[in-house]
Amino acid sequence: MAAAYRVVVAERQDLIIVTVVCEECASEVSINSETANVPIACSSCGREFGENAKTALIAYSRFQRTARTAETQAGKAIFRFSIKQTD
């Protein structure tokens, strides 16, 4: 039997804040992906984030900024994310 789940739909602006978890100390750093600079290292233990993590954050930030411009030009939200939640 398949697991039951429901789908929550979030608009782009609902997903602006992104949290990065340090692999070393498990501290969390939350950033506004539209406006904040990508952190280079954990603010708690100083361990540098991996290149893939930094590249992903840069790409996500670029998406958020570009999508905001597209939505401003369209005059409405045009990006939606479907998030599955298991019951």
WOCOR-V175364 format. One record per residue. N is the residue number from 0. PHI is phi as a letter, one per 30 degrees, with the letter a starting at -180 (NA if undefined). PSI is psi in whole degrees, -180 to 180 (NA if undefined). D_FIRST is the distance of its C-alpha to the first C-alpha in whole Angstrom. Layout:
BEGIN
N/PHI/PSI/D_FIRST
N/PHI/PSI/D_FIRST
END
This chain:
BEGIN
0/NA/136/0
1/d/148/4
2/d/140/7
3/d/143/9
4/b/163/12
5/b/158/16
6/c/127/18
7/c/132/22
8/c/126/25
9/c/141/28
10/d/162/31
11/e/-46/33
12/d/-17/35
13/d/-15/33
14/c/29/32
15/d/-41/35
16/d/126/35
17/b/141/34
18/c/132/34
19/c/131/34
20/c/126/34
21/d/131/36
22/d/-26/35
23/d/-55/38
24/c/-3/38
25/i/14/35
26/d/151/37
27/c/137/36
28/b/120/38
29/c/134/37
30/b/153/39
31/d/111/40
32/d/-13/39
33/d/-31/41
34/b/-27/44
35/d/153/44
36/d/149/45
37/d/126/42
38/d/142/43
39/d/-35/44
40/b/162/44
41/d/132/42
42/d/-13/44
43/d/-56/44
44/c/-12/44
45/i/-2/46
46/d/132/43
47/d/137/43
48/d/149/40
49/d/158/39
50/e/-40/40
51/d/-40/36
52/d/-45/36
53/d/-42/39
54/d/-42/39
55/d/-43/35
56/d/-40/37
57/d/-46/40
58/d/-42/38
59/d/-40/36
60/d/-43/39
61/d/-43/40
62/e/-49/37
63/e/-44/38
64/d/-44/42
65/d/-40/41
66/d/-37/39
67/d/-43/41
68/d/-44/44
69/d/-41/42
70/d/-35/40
71/d/-44/44
72/d/-37/45
73/d/-22/43
74/i/13/43
75/a/168/40
76/d/132/37
77/b/-3/35
78/c/130/32
79/b/146/29
80/c/132/26
81/c/122/23
82/c/119/21
83/d/133/17
84/b/126/17
85/d/147/14
86/d/NA/14
END
